[in-house]
Amino acid sequence: MLYVKTEAGRSEVQGRTRPLTPSQRQVLILCDGDRHLEDLVEMMPAGTFTPALEHLVGAGLLVLRDSMPKARPVEVELTESDRYRAMVELATSMATDLGFTARIRAQLQIERAQSVQDLAGVVDLLCKHLQSTPLMALRLNKLKQLATA
């Protein structure tokens, strides 16, 4: 299931004319027609997401669009070295979103790491600093999956 902005919804994102709560505004922005409902539910607590979504649909800012069923990702068995490279690449890209001191600390830990186990501290550091943002939370979950696979 995909929720997309109506013309009124797109105007609201640009003009900010309605008195929406922060969670309603966040849901409005996240419903871009590319994210499936199950992805959106993972980004926010259901107690916050569902009422915001219902309000936005009721206000005519979002509509439900039929979509093709979401393709399930194919699980690929990674070798230890592939996991290590994937973790380094993902952690490095995520470290750019940290503040200066935390970013330098993360980059140094990444450079010193010789194994997947060595990267555990970087994962902890990234989790500590980035878990409050929904989009980062998705990337952190992927990084945690790689670290524990």
LINURDA-V447284 format. One line per field, one symbol per residue. ss: DSSP state (A for helix, B for strand, O for the rest). psi: psi as a letter, one per 40 degrees, with the letter a starting at -180 (. if undefined). burial: # if it has 9 or more other ideal C-beta (glycine too) atoms within 8 Angstrom, else .. Layout:
ss->???
psi->???
burial->???
This chain:
ss->OBBBBOAAAAAAAAAOOOOOOAAAAAAAAAOOOOOBAAAAAAAOOAAAAAAAAAAAAAOOOBBBBOOOOOOOOOOOOOOAAAAAAAAAAAAAAAAOOOOAAAAAAAAAAAAAOOOOAAAAAAAAAAAAAAOOOAAAAAAAAAAAAAAAO
psi->hhhiiidddddddddfeigiidddddddddgeedhidddddediidddddddddddddeediihhiiiihhhihhhhiiddddddddddddddddeeiidddddddddddddheidddeddddddddddeeehdddddddddddddde.
burial->.#####.######.........######.##.#.##..###.##...##..##.###...##...............#....##.###.###.##..#...##.###.##..#..#.###.##.###.###..#.#####.###.##..
